[in-house]
Amino acid sequence: MLEQHHNDQTMIRKPEGAGLGLRRELLQDAESAKVSPDFYEVAPENWIGIGGQWGESLKSIVSRTPLVCHGLSLSIGSTDPLDTQLITDIKQFLDDFNVAFYSEHLSYCSHQGHLYDLLPLPFTDEAIKHVSSRIREVQDRLERRIAIENVSYYSVPEKSMTEAEFIKAVLAESRCDLLLDVNNVYVNSQNHQYDPLAFIDEMRCESIPYIHVAGHFREDNGFIIDTHGSDVIDPVWALLEYTYNKIGNKPTLLERDFNIPDSTQLMLEIETIKSLQEMHKNGLNTNKNERT
């Protein structure tokens, strides 16, 4: 799908179908089409200013496959000043590569310096006002609407509302989109004992440009860590299918950051996404996983 860029006549290709996070380990397979998703996603911080063979490979891949960007270090929820130089660099990268969507995590990763982890925000009115103001500033500087991702978290510093209520309030206050991570919904629902289907039900009316799905690690005590380092499990596939039935057939990206398997295994998971999308598209799965 093509969309005219807001600043010039460049045509931007929006993602459709099933995508894959593009790691540097995958460049050779991506160029040779051993892996051939419908779109790719990169963290712009890992690619800004990269030249040489890696830079040329990225240009070659993006010339034929749509690209979206998912940020890692903007620290949108921090009390530190926004990194305006990073925002400027990201804007240039998005423009240079005709990127359709840019997203960041609804979290923070800095406090008087980088913390190298994504930490949760308190679910409070004060946090809503703070993070929404920063999202609006980022959108103004980028001259585009962004998406924020629901994150996995292992404790909540303060809570006066549910996670779903907090996310919806931020979306309304900041006027941004939601990058819905289905694996994060599953991880949080297991660790914090809530109904993942009810969470998806609450997100069904929000603006969702695309979806993330991934694997995770379950510790011996049953606690789940979001790793993106293993295959997607059946309950997460089932939750993705439920999500399609509730919010529609959205472009969906497979995140695989560690223990990356061979191209055949990666394509099997991408084909699983496509088969679920096709089942929803054709109306073959309308009642499965519906509440009764």
PyMOL commands that set and color helices and strands:
alter all, ss='L'
color gray80, all
select helices_A, chain A and resi 24-31+44-46+52-62+84-96+125-142+163-174+182-192+196-203+234-247+263-281
alter helices_A, ss='H'
color red, helices_A
select strands_A, chain A and resi 2-4+11-13+18-21+39-42+67-70+102-105+108-110+114-119+147-149+177-181+211-214+217-218+224-225+252-255
alter strands_A, ss='S'
color yellow, strands_A
deselect
rebuild
show_as cartoon
